[in-house]
Amino acid sequence: MKVDPQQLIDDGYIVLRQVVPPDQLEELRTNFEILLEKQKVVWARERKPDEQPGGVWTTSAQPRVFFDEVVDTATANTVEFCLHENTLGVSQQLMRAPEAAITLMALMCNPVQDHGPASWHRDIDPTVQAPLKGMQMDYVKNGPGYVQWNIPLYDDSVFWLVPKSYCRPNTPEEHQHLLTRAQEPMPGGMPIELSAGDGVVYSHMGLHWGSNYSTKLRRTVHLGYRAFGGDSYPIVDHFYWNLEFTQHLPTEVRTQFERFSQLHQQQCDVIEATFHAIRNKDANGFRNTLAKLHPGEKERMVAVIFLSKLADKVRKLKAPEINKLSVEARIGEISAHRLNFHLYEDFAHRFSTKDAESIWKRFSTLYEKIEAEIIRSVPERTSRVMRYQLTDMPANFEVEDFIQSW
């Protein structure tokens, strides 16, 4: 399947027909249903005392199965589909990368009772990642380092989006709509009509909407892919899976995931070298490793901001008062997800407490500039909508200015 990367940059999405090969559709439906039934058992066992029997399955507006957690030999084709030329191969084309890897494997299901529409949103948070315009211009000028998919196993028109919204901030009208009518159709929004087996690949930075979480049968495969070696540093640079899940899968599948893990470790090696260069005030070493992480010369400062967020996580994880907390508490301290926390903790083990603190101090001027912009532009940090208002990168502060700030 051939695609035009420019189409994704122009519109923010591409609809592709028969992403699921027709001769695989029924078997995938059957095996995903098996995985859902296995997950229901887990949800029922993990339900909180005050929840209904069934736990997540009976309470969630959109139950999601992270199917790598329940896959086995008999259902391996569900994961193999994520490695198909129509999914991984297309993603690699769109990201124009030497290699690509899957970050997320989930199955979105209908709820057992009507929940109605969700709220319009972007799948990003500028206050914990980077200012919105910075991420958007990085995408436009260097191409995506991350792409997201919805691939329904049954006809589906739940997903809506606003074309081209991925590459600009919210308009005043959109901002007001998100504040007052977030669960209603948005001007400029359009449903993505997908037949069973079709797919939409899109920028998760764009405005999109789950228009109706009803009891109508819904089994939609939700995937994320990141680039390795592309021109930009991926917004999503971690995996929501653990390599252990592949132990019961075919050798060729296990080998591919081992390669993904190896690529991630190689990236961690470069980031480690970058952090040590920053700590040692080694400007040339920093320039060289930063260029490996973000080969595109334009908007390279966005990658520096991403690195600052990682340095903050490492600093917190190395702090004695946090290190002694429970796993769940440590996850909360660094705002991680239970599925990728182990990657952050593993990376933090590369540094001493003293080094982590020293590295973080090198980012202090950049941190202060971003904090000042948050204070200026985000009147209410607890509001997801308001956090989209952090749009501007620090003024007159590029890579060389960051180096000078050490």
C-alpha positions in Angstrom: 0.0 0.0 0.0 1.5 3.3 -1.1 0.7 6.7 0.5 1.7 10.3 0.0 3.4 11.7 3.2 2.5 15.2 2.0 -1.2 14.5 2.2 -0.9 13.9 6.0 1.0 17.2 6.4 -1.5 19.1 4.3 -4.7 17.7 5.9 -3.7 16.1 9.2 -5.3 12.8 8.2 -5.6 10.2 5.5 -8.4 7.7 5.0 -7.3 4.3 3.6 -9.5 1.6 2.4 -9.1 -2.1 3.2 -6.2 -1.6 5.6 -7.3 -5.0 7.0 -6.9 -7.5 4.1 -10.5 -8.8 3.4 -9.4 -12.4 3.9 -8.2 -11.6 7.4 -11.2 -9.6 8.7 -13.3 -12.5 10.1 -10.4 -14.2 11.9 -9.3 -10.9 13.4 -12.9 -10.2 14.6 -12.9 -13.7 16.2 -9.6 -13.4 17.9 -10.1 -9.8 19.2 -13.3 -11.0 20.7 -11.4 -13.8 22.5 -8.9 -11.2 23.8 -11.8 -9.0 25.0 -13.3 -11.9 27.0 -9.9 -12.5 28.6 -9.7 -8.8 29.5 -13.2 -8.8 31.0 -12.0 -11.4 33.5 -9.1 -9.2 34.5 -11.4 -6.1 34.8 -13.8 -8.1 37.0 -11.0 -9.2 39.2 -9.5 -5.7 39.5 -12.7 -3.8 40.1 -12.8 -1.4 43.0 -15.2 -2.3 45.9 -17.6 0.6 45.0 -17.7 -0.4 41.3 -20.3 -2.5 39.6 -19.6 -6.1 38.9 -17.4 -6.3 35.8 -15.4 -3.2 36.7 -14.1 -1.2 33.7 -16.3 -3.2 31.3 -19.5 -2.0 32.9 -18.4 1.5 33.9 -16.3 2.9 31.1 -17.7 5.0 28.3 -15.1 3.5 26.0 -13.6 0.2 27.3 -10.1 -0.2 25.9 -8.2 -3.5 25.7 -4.4 -3.1 25.6 -4.3 -6.4 23.8 -0.6 -7.1 24.1 -1.4 -7.8 27.8 -3.8 -10.7 26.9 -2.5 -12.0 23.6 -1.3 -15.6 23.3 -0.1 -18.0 20.6 -3.6 -18.7 19.4 -4.4 -15.0 18.9 -1.0 -13.8 17.7 -2.5 -12.6 14.4 -3.9 -9.5 16.3 -0.3 -8.4 17.0 0.9 -9.5 13.5 -1.6 -7.2 12.0 0.1 -4.3 13.8 3.3 -5.2 12.0 1.6 -5.5 8.5 2.8 -3.5 5.5 -0.6 -1.7 5.6 0.0 -0.5 9.2 3.6 -0.4 10.2 4.7 -0.1 6.6 2.4 2.8 5.8 3.4 4.5 9.1 7.1 4.3 8.2 6.3 5.8 4.7 4.4 8.7 6.3 7.1 9.4 8.8 9.8 9.1 6.1 11.9 7.2 8.5 14.6 4.5 8.1 12.8 2.5 10.8 9.6 2.7 12.7 8.1 0.9 15.7 4.7 0.4 17.3 4.1 2.3 20.5 0.5 1.4 21.4 -1.9 -1.5 20.7 -5.4 -1.1 21.9 -8.9 -2.1 21.0 -11.7 0.5 21.6 -15.0 -1.1 22.4 -18.6 0.1 22.9 -19.9 0.5 26.4 -22.6 -1.7 27.9 -24.9 1.4 28.3 -25.2 4.6 26.3 -22.8 7.3 27.4 -23.4 9.7 24.6 -20.7 12.0 23.1 -17.3 12.6 24.6 -15.6 16.0 24.5 -13.6 17.5 21.6 -9.9 17.5 22.4 -6.3 17.2 21.2 -4.2 14.2 22.4 -1.5 16.5 23.7 -0.8 18.7 26.7 1.5 21.6 25.9 2.3 22.3 29.6 3.9 18.8 30.0 5.3 18.4 26.5 6.1 21.6 24.6 4.3 24.8 23.5 1.7 23.9 20.9 3.1 26.0 18.0 6.5 24.5 18.5 5.2 20.9 18.2 3.1 21.9 15.2 5.8 23.6 13.3 8.2 20.8 14.0 5.6 18.4 12.4 5.1 20.7 9.4 8.7 21.4 8.7 10.3 18.0 9.5 7.4 15.6 9.1 5.7 13.6 11.8 7.7 11.5 14.2 4.6 9.8 15.4 1.3 8.8 13.8 -2.0 7.4 15.2 -4.6 5.1 13.7 -8.2 4.0 14.1 -9.1 0.8 12.2 -12.6 -0.5 12.8 -13.5 -4.2 12.5 -17.2 -3.1 11.9 -18.5 0.0 10.1 -17.7 3.0 12.2 -18.4 6.8 12.1 -17.9 7.6 15.8 -14.6 9.5 15.1 -14.8 13.1 14.0 -12.0 15.6 13.4 -11.3 19.1 12.2 -9.1 18.9 9.1 -5.9 21.0 9.3 -6.4 21.8 12.9 -3.3 19.9 13.8 -1.0 22.6 12.5 -2.6 25.7 14.2 -3.8 26.7 17.7 -7.5 26.8 18.5 -9.4 29.7 17.0 -11.3 32.0 19.5 -14.5 30.3 18.3 -13.1 26.8 18.8 -11.8 27.8 22.2 -15.2 29.0 23.3 -16.8 25.9 21.9 -14.5 23.6 23.9 -15.3 25.6 27.0 -19.1 25.7 26.6 -20.3 23.1 24.1 -17.4 20.5 24.0 -19.8 17.6 23.5 -21.6 19.1 20.4 -20.5 19.0 16.8 -17.9 21.7 16.1 -18.0 24.0 13.1 -15.6 22.6 10.6 -15.7 19.2 12.1 -16.5 16.2 10.0 -17.2 12.5 10.7 -14.8 9.9 9.3 -16.9 7.3 7.7 -15.1 4.0 7.8 -16.3 0.6 6.5 -15.1 -2.5 8.3 -11.4 -2.9 7.7 -10.8 0.7 6.6 -8.5 2.9 8.5 -7.7 6.6 9.3 -4.2 7.6 10.1 -4.0 11.1 11.6 -2.1 13.6 13.7 -3.1 13.3 17.3 -2.5 17.0 17.7 -5.6 17.9 15.7 -9.0 18.5 17.2 -11.0 15.3 17.3 -14.1 13.8 18.9 -15.7 10.6 20.0 -19.2 11.6 18.8 -21.3 9.0 20.4 -20.3 6.2 22.8 -23.5 4.1 22.4 -24.1 0.4 22.8 -23.8 -0.1 19.0 -21.2 -2.8 18.4 -17.8 -1.2 18.2 -14.4 -2.9 17.9 -11.9 -0.4 16.6 -8.2 -1.1 16.6 -6.3 1.9 17.9 -2.6 2.1 17.1 0.4 4.4 17.5 3.7 4.3 15.7 6.9 6.3 16.2 9.9 6.9 13.9 13.5 6.1 14.5 15.9 8.2 12.4 13.3 10.6 11.0 14.0 14.3 11.0 12.1 15.1 14.2 12.2 13.8 17.7 8.9 11.9 18.2 6.3 13.5 20.5 5.5 10.0 21.7 8.9 8.4 22.1 8.1 5.5 24.4 6.3 2.2 24.3 3.1 1.2 26.0 4.2 -2.4 26.0 6.7 -4.6 27.7 8.9 -7.0 25.7 7.9 -9.8 28.0 4.5 -10.1 26.3 6.2 -11.5 23.1 7.4 -14.7 24.8 4.5 -16.8 23.5 4.4 -15.2 20.0 6.0 -16.6 16.8 9.7 -16.1 16.5 9.5 -13.6 13.7 7.1 -11.4 15.7 9.3 -11.6 18.8 12.3 -10.7 16.7 10.6 -7.5 15.4 9.7 -6.4 18.9 13.2 -7.1 20.1 14.4 -4.8 17.3 12.0 -2.1 18.5 13.4 -2.5 22.0 17.0 -2.3 20.7 16.2 0.9 18.8 14.7 2.4 22.0 17.8 1.4 24.0 20.1 3.0 21.4 18.1 6.2 21.6 18.4 6.1 25.4 22.2 5.8 24.9 22.2 9.0 22.8 20.0 10.8 25.3 22.3 9.7 28.2 25.3 11.1 26.3 23.3 14.3 25.6 22.6 14.7 29.3 26.2 14.1 30.3 27.3 16.7 27.7 24.9 19.2 29.2 26.1 18.4 32.7 29.7 18.8 31.6 29.0 22.0 29.7 30.3 20.2 26.6 28.7 22.4 23.9 30.0 20.5 20.9 29.1 17.1 22.4 25.6 18.4 23.0 25.2 19.8 19.5 26.3 16.4 18.0 24.0 14.3 20.1 21.1 16.7 19.7 21.5 16.4 15.9 21.2 12.6 16.2 18.0 12.9 18.1 16.5 15.6 15.8 18.3 15.5 12.4 16.1 18.3 11.0 17.9 21.6 11.6 14.6 23.6 11.9 12.6 23.6 15.2 15.4 21.6 17.0 14.6 23.6 20.1 11.4 21.6 20.5 13.5 18.5 21.1 15.4 20.4 23.8 12.1 21.1 25.6 11.2 17.4 25.4 14.5 16.6 26.9 13.9 19.0 29.7 10.7 17.2 30.6 12.6 13.9 30.7 15.4 15.4 32.8 12.7 16.5 35.3 11.3 13.0 35.5 14.8 11.6 36.1 15.4 14.2 38.8 12.2 13.3 40.6 12.7 9.5 40.3 16.2 9.9 41.8 15.0 12.0 44.8 15.2 9.9 48.0 11.8 11.0 49.2 10.2 9.8 45.9 12.4 6.8 45.4 11.0 5.2 48.6 7.3 5.6 47.5 5.1 2.8 46.1 5.1 2.2 42.4 1.7 3.8 42.0 2.8 6.9 43.9 6.0 7.1 41.8 3.9 6.9 38.6 1.8 9.8 39.9 4.8 11.9 40.8 6.1 11.9 37.2 2.7 11.8 35.5 3.5 8.6 33.7 1.2 5.8 32.5 1.4 2.4 34.2 2.2 0.8 30.8 5.4 2.9 30.2 6.6 3.8 33.7 9.1 1.0 33.7 10.9 2.7 30.8 11.3 6.0 32.7 12.5 4.2 35.8 15.0 2.1 33.8 16.4 5.2 32.2 16.7 7.0 35.6 18.9 4.1 36.8 21.6 5.4 34.4 22.2 8.5 36.6 23.3 9.2 40.2 21.1 11.5 42.3 23.8 14.1 42.1 24.1 13.9 38.3 20.3 14.1 37.9 20.1 17.2 39.9 23.1 18.8 38.1 21.6 18.0 34.7 18.2 19.5 35.7 19.9 22.7 36.9 21.2 23.2 33.3 17.6 23.4 32.2 16.6 25.9 34.8 16.6 29.0 32.5 14.6 27.2 29.9 12.2 26.0 32.6 11.7 29.5 34.0 11.0 30.9 30.5 8.3 28.2 29.8 6.8 28.7 33.3 6.6 32.5 32.7 4.7 31.8 29.4 2.4 29.4 31.2 1.6 32.0 33.8 1.0 34.6 31.1 -1.2 32.4 28.8 -2.8 29.7 30.9 -5.2 31.2 33.4 -6.3 27.8 34.8 -3.8 24.9 34.7 -6.3 22.3 35.8 -8.3 22.9 32.6 -7.3 20.8 29.7 -8.8 23.3 27.3 -6.9 26.2 28.9 -3.6 24.3 28.7 -4.0 24.4 24.9 -3.4 28.1 25.2 0.3 27.6 25.8 1.1 28.1 22.2 4.3 30.1 21.9 7.9 28.9 22.3 10.2 31.0 24.5 11.0 34.2 22.6 14.5 34.7 21.4 15.8 31.5 23.0 17.2 29.0 20.5 19.6 26.1 20.9 22.7 28.4 21.1 21.0 30.5 23.7 20.2 27.4 25.7 23.9 26.5 25.6 24.8 29.9 26.8 22.4 29.6 29.7 24.6 26.9 31.3 
